[in-house]
Amino acid sequence: MYEYDEECLKTFLEKQLQLFDEPVAETLEEAEAFLEDCIAVIVDSIQDVKTFFEEEGMDVDDMSMEELEEASEVFPLPNGQYLIVEG
């Protein structure tokens, strides 16, 4: 189970509409519960994002690192890590 720090939760709250048509959380507590329920993952680099997607069976061979970072499931965090939310 991941620990989602306050910066991670705030980032998700601010940018959740990049993945969902309507907000799925309005408070930090709701955001944390949602991320726990969908088993959101935090990785350390964009290369780790690519590895995660490959392990999940996604074909990302033709995607640039920039395209990966812009994927709707990928939320760059202020500390340089990435939150991956499978909606």
Summary of the structure (lengths in Angstrom):
residues: 87
radius of gyration: 12.4
end to end distance: 17.7
largest distance: 37.1
contacts: 223
relative contact order: 0.23
helix: 44%
strand: 10%
